[in-house]
Amino acid sequence: MKLFLLYSKAYQQHDYIPTKEILAHIKIGKGEHLSEQYFRSKVIAKLRDQGVLIASSSLGEKKGYKLPTSEEDLYDFVNHINRMIVPMLSRLKKCREAIKEATQGNLDLLGGPEYETLREFLR
């Protein structure tokens, strides 16, 4: 968070900060090496879960993270999520349908109460 704020405020930098650069700063500051996957799931995801708006993009020159400073940044984030989630949901739906068909409807992979949200997304 401090790095995002530093880039945004002190340097008037509004570009995306590549993940590798953020991880290098963490390693220098804390002496810890974090994998990209750990950083995404345990740092960025947790900040977002707490309501921190963090834009992300994986396209061209815009790879990385930043604090959103424009509507375009917010749509970059939505588009990034859309490119990941929609194909995954489509694959899950196909898998679910194939298993239901193969078991003559006797097995629904999303039948349990813990999958209620997923079932709603697939309607």
Phi and psi in radians as a Rosetta constraint file:
Dihedral C 1 N 2 CA 2 C 2 CIRCULARHARMONIC -1.063 0.35
Dihedral N 2 CA 2 C 2 N 3 CIRCULARHARMONIC -0.690 0.35
Dihedral C 2 N 3 CA 3 C 3 CIRCULARHARMONIC -1.132 0.35
Dihedral N 3 CA 3 C 3 N 4 CIRCULARHARMONIC -0.739 0.35
Dihedral C 3 N 4 CA 4 C 4 CIRCULARHARMONIC -1.050 0.35
Dihedral N 4 CA 4 C 4 N 5 CIRCULARHARMONIC -0.798 0.35
Dihedral C 4 N 5 CA 5 C 5 CIRCULARHARMONIC -1.135 0.35
Dihedral N 5 CA 5 C 5 N 6 CIRCULARHARMONIC -0.711 0.35
Dihedral C 5 N 6 CA 6 C 6 CIRCULARHARMONIC -1.061 0.35
Dihedral N 6 CA 6 C 6 N 7 CIRCULARHARMONIC -0.849 0.35
Dihedral C 6 N 7 CA 7 C 7 CIRCULARHARMONIC -1.062 0.35
Dihedral N 7 CA 7 C 7 N 8 CIRCULARHARMONIC -0.758 0.35
Dihedral C 7 N 8 CA 8 C 8 CIRCULARHARMONIC -1.249 0.35
Dihedral N 8 CA 8 C 8 N 9 CIRCULARHARMONIC -0.785 0.35
Dihedral C 8 N 9 CA 9 C 9 CIRCULARHARMONIC -1.610 0.35
Dihedral N 9 CA 9 C 9 N 10 CIRCULARHARMONIC -1.048 0.35
Dihedral C 9 N 10 CA 10 C 10 CIRCULARHARMONIC -1.199 0.35
Dihedral N 10 CA 10 C 10 N 11 CIRCULARHARMONIC -0.776 0.35
Dihedral C 10 N 11 CA 11 C 11 CIRCULARHARMONIC -1.621 0.35
Dihedral N 11 CA 11 C 11 N 12 CIRCULARHARMONIC -0.056 0.35
Dihedral C 11 N 12 CA 12 C 12 CIRCULARHARMONIC 0.882 0.35
Dihedral N 12 CA 12 C 12 N 13 CIRCULARHARMONIC 0.618 0.35
Dihedral C 12 N 13 CA 13 C 13 CIRCULARHARMONIC -1.643 0.35
Dihedral N 13 CA 13 C 13 N 14 CIRCULARHARMONIC 2.160 0.35
Dihedral C 13 N 14 CA 14 C 14 CIRCULARHARMONIC -2.076 0.35
Dihedral N 14 CA 14 C 14 N 15 CIRCULARHARMONIC 0.363 0.35
Dihedral C 14 N 15 CA 15 C 15 CIRCULARHARMONIC -1.535 0.35
Dihedral N 15 CA 15 C 15 N 16 CIRCULARHARMONIC 2.841 0.35
Dihedral C 15 N 16 CA 16 C 16 CIRCULARHARMONIC -1.243 0.35
Dihedral N 16 CA 16 C 16 N 17 CIRCULARHARMONIC 2.486 0.35
Dihedral C 16 N 17 CA 17 C 17 CIRCULARHARMONIC -1.744 0.35
Dihedral N 17 CA 17 C 17 N 18 CIRCULARHARMONIC 2.074 0.35
Dihedral C 17 N 18 CA 18 C 18 CIRCULARHARMONIC -1.042 0.35
Dihedral N 18 CA 18 C 18 N 19 CIRCULARHARMONIC 2.536 0.35
Dihedral C 18 N 19 CA 19 C 19 CIRCULARHARMONIC -0.960 0.35
Dihedral N 19 CA 19 C 19 N 20 CIRCULARHARMONIC -0.751 0.35
Dihedral C 19 N 20 CA 20 C 20 CIRCULARHARMONIC -1.061 0.35
Dihedral N 20 CA 20 C 20 N 21 CIRCULARHARMONIC -0.630 0.35
Dihedral C 20 N 21 CA 21 C 21 CIRCULARHARMONIC -1.198 0.35
Dihedral N 21 CA 21 C 21 N 22 CIRCULARHARMONIC -0.720 0.35
Dihedral C 21 N 22 CA 22 C 22 CIRCULARHARMONIC -1.090 0.35
Dihedral N 22 CA 22 C 22 N 23 CIRCULARHARMONIC -0.784 0.35
Dihedral C 22 N 23 CA 23 C 23 CIRCULARHARMONIC -1.115 0.35
Dihedral N 23 CA 23 C 23 N 24 CIRCULARHARMONIC -0.631 0.35
Dihedral C 23 N 24 CA 24 C 24 CIRCULARHARMONIC -1.118 0.35
Dihedral N 24 CA 24 C 24 N 25 CIRCULARHARMONIC -0.704 0.35
Dihedral C 24 N 25 CA 25 C 25 CIRCULARHARMONIC -1.139 0.35
Dihedral N 25 CA 25 C 25 N 26 CIRCULARHARMONIC -0.693 0.35
Dihedral C 25 N 26 CA 26 C 26 CIRCULARHARMONIC -1.111 0.35
Dihedral N 26 CA 26 C 26 N 27 CIRCULARHARMONIC -0.742 0.35
Dihedral C 26 N 27 CA 27 C 27 CIRCULARHARMONIC -1.109 0.35
Dihedral N 27 CA 27 C 27 N 28 CIRCULARHARMONIC -0.725 0.35
Dihedral C 27 N 28 CA 28 C 28 CIRCULARHARMONIC -1.162 0.35
Dihedral N 28 CA 28 C 28 N 29 CIRCULARHARMONIC -0.801 0.35
Dihedral C 28 N 29 CA 29 C 29 CIRCULARHARMONIC -1.265 0.35
Dihedral N 29 CA 29 C 29 N 30 CIRCULARHARMONIC -0.674 0.35
Dihedral C 29 N 30 CA 30 C 30 CIRCULARHARMONIC -1.980 0.35
Dihedral N 30 CA 30 C 30 N 31 CIRCULARHARMONIC -0.214 0.35
Dihedral C 30 N 31 CA 31 C 31 CIRCULARHARMONIC 1.302 0.35
Dihedral N 31 CA 31 C 31 N 32 CIRCULARHARMONIC 0.196 0.35
Dihedral C 31 N 32 CA 32 C 32 CIRCULARHARMONIC -1.842 0.35
Dihedral N 32 CA 32 C 32 N 33 CIRCULARHARMONIC 2.466 0.35
Dihedral C 32 N 33 CA 33 C 33 CIRCULARHARMONIC -1.750 0.35
Dihedral N 33 CA 33 C 33 N 34 CIRCULARHARMONIC 2.138 0.35
Dihedral C 33 N 34 CA 34 C 34 CIRCULARHARMONIC -1.947 0.35
Dihedral N 34 CA 34 C 34 N 35 CIRCULARHARMONIC 2.421 0.35
Dihedral C 34 N 35 CA 35 C 35 CIRCULARHARMONIC -1.302 0.35
Dihedral N 35 CA 35 C 35 N 36 CIRCULARHARMONIC 2.776 0.35
Dihedral C 35 N 36 CA 36 C 36 CIRCULARHARMONIC -1.071 0.35
Dihedral N 36 CA 36 C 36 N 37 CIRCULARHARMONIC -0.713 0.35
Dihedral C 36 N 37 CA 37 C 37 CIRCULARHARMONIC -1.100 0.35
Dihedral N 37 CA 37 C 37 N 38 CIRCULARHARMONIC -0.769 0.35
Dihedral C 37 N 38 CA 38 C 38 CIRCULARHARMONIC -1.086 0.35
Dihedral N 38 CA 38 C 38 N 39 CIRCULARHARMONIC -0.782 0.35
Dihedral C 38 N 39 CA 39 C 39 CIRCULARHARMONIC -1.032 0.35
Dihedral N 39 CA 39 C 39 N 40 CIRCULARHARMONIC -0.792 0.35
Dihedral C 39 N 40 CA 40 C 40 CIRCULARHARMONIC -1.139 0.35
Dihedral N 40 CA 40 C 40 N 41 CIRCULARHARMONIC -0.788 0.35
Dihedral C 40 N 41 CA 41 C 41 CIRCULARHARMONIC -1.480 0.35
Dihedral N 41 CA 41 C 41 N 42 CIRCULARHARMONIC -0.530 0.35
Dihedral C 41 N 42 CA 42 C 42 CIRCULARHARMONIC -1.828 0.35
Dihedral N 42 CA 42 C 42 N 43 CIRCULARHARMONIC -0.337 0.35
Dihedral C 42 N 43 CA 43 C 43 CIRCULARHARMONIC -1.905 0.35
Dihedral N 43 CA 43 C 43 N 44 CIRCULARHARMONIC -1.144 0.35
Dihedral C 43 N 44 CA 44 C 44 CIRCULARHARMONIC -1.068 0.35
Dihedral N 44 CA 44 C 44 N 45 CIRCULARHARMONIC -0.844 0.35
Dihedral C 44 N 45 CA 45 C 45 CIRCULARHARMONIC -1.062 0.35
Dihedral N 45 CA 45 C 45 N 46 CIRCULARHARMONIC -0.722 0.35
Dihedral C 45 N 46 CA 46 C 46 CIRCULARHARMONIC -1.162 0.35
Dihedral N 46 CA 46 C 46 N 47 CIRCULARHARMONIC -0.689 0.35
Dihedral C 46 N 47 CA 47 C 47 CIRCULARHARMONIC -1.104 0.35
Dihedral N 47 CA 47 C 47 N 48 CIRCULARHARMONIC -0.766 0.35
Dihedral C 47 N 48 CA 48 C 48 CIRCULARHARMONIC -1.109 0.35
Dihedral N 48 CA 48 C 48 N 49 CIRCULARHARMONIC -0.685 0.35
Dihedral C 48 N 49 CA 49 C 49 CIRCULARHARMONIC -1.081 0.35
Dihedral N 49 CA 49 C 49 N 50 CIRCULARHARMONIC -0.479 0.35
Dihedral C 49 N 50 CA 50 C 50 CIRCULARHARMONIC -1.561 0.35
Dihedral N 50 CA 50 C 50 N 51 CIRCULARHARMONIC 0.097 0.35
Dihedral C 50 N 51 CA 51 C 51 CIRCULARHARMONIC 1.642 0.35
Dihedral N 51 CA 51 C 51 N 52 CIRCULARHARMONIC 0.118 0.35
Dihedral C 51 N 52 CA 52 C 52 CIRCULARHARMONIC -1.355 0.35
Dihedral N 52 CA 52 C 52 N 53 CIRCULARHARMONIC 2.171 0.35
Dihedral C 52 N 53 CA 53 C 53 CIRCULARHARMONIC -1.397 0.35
Dihedral N 53 CA 53 C 53 N 54 CIRCULARHARMONIC 2.029 0.35
Dihedral C 53 N 54 CA 54 C 54 CIRCULARHARMONIC -2.243 0.35
Dihedral N 54 CA 54 C 54 N 55 CIRCULARHARMONIC 2.051 0.35
Dihedral C 54 N 55 CA 55 C 55 CIRCULARHARMONIC -1.422 0.35
Dihedral N 55 CA 55 C 55 N 56 CIRCULARHARMONIC 2.570 0.35
Dihedral C 55 N 56 CA 56 C 56 CIRCULARHARMONIC -2.476 0.35
Dihedral N 56 CA 56 C 56 N 57 CIRCULARHARMONIC 2.669 0.35
Dihedral C 56 N 57 CA 57 C 57 CIRCULARHARMONIC -2.631 0.35
Dihedral N 57 CA 57 C 57 N 58 CIRCULARHARMONIC 2.620 0.35
Dihedral C 57 N 58 CA 58 C 58 CIRCULARHARMONIC -2.217 0.35
Dihedral N 58 CA 58 C 58 N 59 CIRCULARHARMONIC 0.377 0.35
Dihedral C 58 N 59 CA 59 C 59 CIRCULARHARMONIC -1.876 0.35
Dihedral N 59 CA 59 C 59 N 60 CIRCULARHARMONIC 2.278 0.35
Dihedral C 59 N 60 CA 60 C 60 CIRCULARHARMONIC 0.817 0.35
Dihedral N 60 CA 60 C 60 N 61 CIRCULARHARMONIC -2.203 0.35
Dihedral C 60 N 61 CA 61 C 61 CIRCULARHARMONIC -1.311 0.35
Dihedral N 61 CA 61 C 61 N 62 CIRCULARHARMONIC -0.214 0.35
Dihedral C 61 N 62 CA 62 C 62 CIRCULARHARMONIC -1.605 0.35
Dihedral N 62 CA 62 C 62 N 63 CIRCULARHARMONIC 0.457 0.35
Dihedral C 62 N 63 CA 63 C 63 CIRCULARHARMONIC -1.344 0.35
Dihedral N 63 CA 63 C 63 N 64 CIRCULARHARMONIC 2.272 0.35
Dihedral C 63 N 64 CA 64 C 64 CIRCULARHARMONIC 2.317 0.35
Dihedral N 64 CA 64 C 64 N 65 CIRCULARHARMONIC -2.711 0.35
Dihedral C 64 N 65 CA 65 C 65 CIRCULARHARMONIC -2.263 0.35
Dihedral N 65 CA 65 C 65 N 66 CIRCULARHARMONIC 2.773 0.35
Dihedral C 65 N 66 CA 66 C 66 CIRCULARHARMONIC -2.912 0.35
Dihedral N 66 CA 66 C 66 N 67 CIRCULARHARMONIC 2.839 0.35
Dihedral C 66 N 67 CA 67 C 67 CIRCULARHARMONIC -1.370 0.35
Dihedral N 67 CA 67 C 67 N 68 CIRCULARHARMONIC 2.254 0.35
Dihedral C 67 N 68 CA 68 C 68 CIRCULARHARMONIC -1.140 0.35
Dihedral N 68 CA 68 C 68 N 69 CIRCULARHARMONIC 2.347 0.35
Dihedral C 68 N 69 CA 69 C 69 CIRCULARHARMONIC -2.140 0.35
Dihedral N 69 CA 69 C 69 N 70 CIRCULARHARMONIC 0.062 0.35
Dihedral C 69 N 70 CA 70 C 70 CIRCULARHARMONIC -2.706 0.35
Dihedral N 70 CA 70 C 70 N 71 CIRCULARHARMONIC 2.921 0.35
Dihedral C 70 N 71 CA 71 C 71 CIRCULARHARMONIC -1.091 0.35
Dihedral N 71 CA 71 C 71 N 72 CIRCULARHARMONIC -0.649 0.35
Dihedral C 71 N 72 CA 72 C 72 CIRCULARHARMONIC -1.025 0.35
Dihedral N 72 CA 72 C 72 N 73 CIRCULARHARMONIC -0.709 0.35
Dihedral C 72 N 73 CA 73 C 73 CIRCULARHARMONIC -1.067 0.35
Dihedral N 73 CA 73 C 73 N 74 CIRCULARHARMONIC -0.717 0.35
Dihedral C 73 N 74 CA 74 C 74 CIRCULARHARMONIC -1.133 0.35
Dihedral N 74 CA 74 C 74 N 75 CIRCULARHARMONIC -0.713 0.35
Dihedral C 74 N 75 CA 75 C 75 CIRCULARHARMONIC -1.234 0.35
Dihedral N 75 CA 75 C 75 N 76 CIRCULARHARMONIC -0.527 0.35
Dihedral C 75 N 76 CA 76 C 76 CIRCULARHARMONIC -1.000 0.35
Dihedral N 76 CA 76 C 76 N 77 CIRCULARHARMONIC -0.760 0.35
Dihedral C 76 N 77 CA 77 C 77 CIRCULARHARMONIC -1.132 0.35
Dihedral N 77 CA 77 C 77 N 78 CIRCULARHARMONIC -0.826 0.35
Dihedral C 77 N 78 CA 78 C 78 CIRCULARHARMONIC -1.076 0.35
Dihedral N 78 CA 78 C 78 N 79 CIRCULARHARMONIC -0.747 0.35
Dihedral C 78 N 79 CA 79 C 79 CIRCULARHARMONIC -1.146 0.35
Dihedral N 79 CA 79 C 79 N 80 CIRCULARHARMONIC -0.659 0.35
Dihedral C 79 N 80 CA 80 C 80 CIRCULARHARMONIC -1.057 0.35
Dihedral N 80 CA 80 C 80 N 81 CIRCULARHARMONIC -0.829 0.35
Dihedral C 80 N 81 CA 81 C 81 CIRCULARHARMONIC -1.133 0.35
Dihedral N 81 CA 81 C 81 N 82 CIRCULARHARMONIC -0.740 0.35
Dihedral C 81 N 82 CA 82 C 82 CIRCULARHARMONIC -1.036 0.35
Dihedral N 82 CA 82 C 82 N 83 CIRCULARHARMONIC -0.715 0.35
Dihedral C 82 N 83 CA 83 C 83 CIRCULARHARMONIC -1.173 0.35
Dihedral N 83 CA 83 C 83 N 84 CIRCULARHARMONIC -0.433 0.35
Dihedral C 83 N 84 CA 84 C 84 CIRCULARHARMONIC -1.612 0.35
Dihedral N 84 CA 84 C 84 N 85 CIRCULARHARMONIC -0.843 0.35
Dihedral C 84 N 85 CA 85 C 85 CIRCULARHARMONIC -1.312 0.35
Dihedral N 85 CA 85 C 85 N 86 CIRCULARHARMONIC -0.784 0.35
Dihedral C 85 N 86 CA 86 C 86 CIRCULARHARMONIC -1.041 0.35
Dihedral N 86 CA 86 C 86 N 87 CIRCULARHARMONIC -0.820 0.35
Dihedral C 86 N 87 CA 87 C 87 CIRCULARHARMONIC -1.096 0.35
Dihedral N 87 CA 87 C 87 N 88 CIRCULARHARMONIC -0.633 0.35
Dihedral C 87 N 88 CA 88 C 88 CIRCULARHARMONIC -1.148 0.35
Dihedral N 88 CA 88 C 88 N 89 CIRCULARHARMONIC -0.751 0.35
Dihedral C 88 N 89 CA 89 C 89 CIRCULARHARMONIC -1.121 0.35
Dihedral N 89 CA 89 C 89 N 90 CIRCULARHARMONIC -0.669 0.35
Dihedral C 89 N 90 CA 90 C 90 CIRCULARHARMONIC -1.097 0.35
Dihedral N 90 CA 90 C 90 N 91 CIRCULARHARMONIC -0.762 0.35
Dihedral C 90 N 91 CA 91 C 91 CIRCULARHARMONIC -1.116 0.35
Dihedral N 91 CA 91 C 91 N 92 CIRCULARHARMONIC -0.714 0.35
Dihedral C 91 N 92 CA 92 C 92 CIRCULARHARMONIC -1.101 0.35
Dihedral N 92 CA 92 C 92 N 93 CIRCULARHARMONIC -0.743 0.35
Dihedral C 92 N 93 CA 93 C 93 CIRCULARHARMONIC -1.074 0.35
Dihedral N 93 CA 93 C 93 N 94 CIRCULARHARMONIC -0.778 0.35
Dihedral C 93 N 94 CA 94 C 94 CIRCULARHARMONIC -1.101 0.35
Dihedral N 94 CA 94 C 94 N 95 CIRCULARHARMONIC -0.741 0.35
Dihedral C 94 N 95 CA 95 C 95 CIRCULARHARMONIC -1.093 0.35
Dihedral N 95 CA 95 C 95 N 96 CIRCULARHARMONIC -0.817 0.35
Dihedral C 95 N 96 CA 96 C 96 CIRCULARHARMONIC -1.022 0.35
Dihedral N 96 CA 96 C 96 N 97 CIRCULARHARMONIC -0.823 0.35
Dihedral C 96 N 97 CA 97 C 97 CIRCULARHARMONIC -1.118 0.35
Dihedral N 97 CA 97 C 97 N 98 CIRCULARHARMONIC -0.700 0.35
Dihedral C 97 N 98 CA 98 C 98 CIRCULARHARMONIC -1.128 0.35
Dihedral N 98 CA 98 C 98 N 99 CIRCULARHARMONIC -0.727 0.35
Dihedral C 98 N 99 CA 99 C 99 CIRCULARHARMONIC -1.195 0.35
Dihedral N 99 CA 99 C 99 N 100 CIRCULARHARMONIC -0.715 0.35
Dihedral C 99 N 100 CA 100 C 100 CIRCULARHARMONIC -1.068 0.35
Dihedral N 100 CA 100 C 100 N 101 CIRCULARHARMONIC -0.751 0.35
Dihedral C 100 N 101 CA 101 C 101 CIRCULARHARMONIC -1.163 0.35
Dihedral N 101 CA 101 C 101 N 102 CIRCULARHARMONIC -0.760 0.35
Dihedral C 101 N 102 CA 102 C 102 CIRCULARHARMONIC -1.160 0.35
Dihedral N 102 CA 102 C 102 N 103 CIRCULARHARMONIC -0.460 0.35
Dihedral C 102 N 103 CA 103 C 103 CIRCULARHARMONIC -1.837 0.35
Dihedral N 103 CA 103 C 103 N 104 CIRCULARHARMONIC 0.270 0.35
Dihedral C 103 N 104 CA 104 C 104 CIRCULARHARMONIC 0.887 0.35
Dihedral N 104 CA 104 C 104 N 105 CIRCULARHARMONIC 0.701 0.35
Dihedral C 104 N 105 CA 105 C 105 CIRCULARHARMONIC 1.410 0.35
Dihedral N 105 CA 105 C 105 N 106 CIRCULARHARMONIC 0.101 0.35
Dihedral C 105 N 106 CA 106 C 106 CIRCULARHARMONIC -1.431 0.35
Dihedral N 106 CA 106 C 106 N 107 CIRCULARHARMONIC -0.285 0.35
Dihedral C 106 N 107 CA 107 C 107 CIRCULARHARMONIC -2.267 0.35
Dihedral N 107 CA 107 C 107 N 108 CIRCULARHARMONIC 2.062 0.35
Dihedral C 107 N 108 CA 108 C 108 CIRCULARHARMONIC -1.984 0.35
Dihedral N 108 CA 108 C 108 N 109 CIRCULARHARMONIC 1.921 0.35
Dihedral C 108 N 109 CA 109 C 109 CIRCULARHARMONIC -1.012 0.35
Dihedral N 109 CA 109 C 109 N 110 CIRCULARHARMONIC -0.421 0.35
Dihedral C 109 N 110 CA 110 C 110 CIRCULARHARMONIC -1.903 0.35
Dihedral N 110 CA 110 C 110 N 111 CIRCULARHARMONIC 0.427 0.35
Dihedral C 110 N 111 CA 111 C 111 CIRCULARHARMONIC -1.294 0.35
Dihedral N 111 CA 111 C 111 N 112 CIRCULARHARMONIC -0.404 0.35
Dihedral C 111 N 112 CA 112 C 112 CIRCULARHARMONIC -1.293 0.35
Dihedral N 112 CA 112 C 112 N 113 CIRCULARHARMONIC 2.738 0.35
Dihedral C 112 N 113 CA 113 C 113 CIRCULARHARMONIC -1.086 0.35
Dihedral N 113 CA 113 C 113 N 114 CIRCULARHARMONIC -0.454 0.35
Dihedral C 113 N 114 CA 114 C 114 CIRCULARHARMONIC -1.219 0.35
Dihedral N 114 CA 114 C 114 N 115 CIRCULARHARMONIC -0.208 0.35
Dihedral C 114 N 115 CA 115 C 115 CIRCULARHARMONIC -1.859 0.35
Dihedral N 115 CA 115 C 115 N 116 CIRCULARHARMONIC 0.278 0.35
Dihedral C 115 N 116 CA 116 C 116 CIRCULARHARMONIC -0.983 0.35
Dihedral N 116 CA 116 C 116 N 117 CIRCULARHARMONIC -0.757 0.35
Dihedral C 116 N 117 CA 117 C 117 CIRCULARHARMONIC -1.118 0.35
Dihedral N 117 CA 117 C 117 N 118 CIRCULARHARMONIC -0.743 0.35
Dihedral C 117 N 118 CA 118 C 118 CIRCULARHARMONIC -1.097 0.35
Dihedral N 118 CA 118 C 118 N 119 CIRCULARHARMONIC -0.725 0.35
Dihedral C 118 N 119 CA 119 C 119 CIRCULARHARMONIC -1.040 0.35
Dihedral N 119 CA 119 C 119 N 120 CIRCULARHARMONIC -0.717 0.35
Dihedral C 119 N 120 CA 120 C 120 CIRCULARHARMONIC -1.106 0.35
Dihedral N 120 CA 120 C 120 N 121 CIRCULARHARMONIC -0.705 0.35
Dihedral C 120 N 121 CA 121 C 121 CIRCULARHARMONIC -1.151 0.35
Dihedral N 121 CA 121 C 121 N 122 CIRCULARHARMONIC -0.506 0.35
Dihedral C 121 N 122 CA 122 C 122 CIRCULARHARMONIC -1.564 0.35
Dihedral N 122 CA 122 C 122 N 123 CIRCULARHARMONIC -0.006 0.35
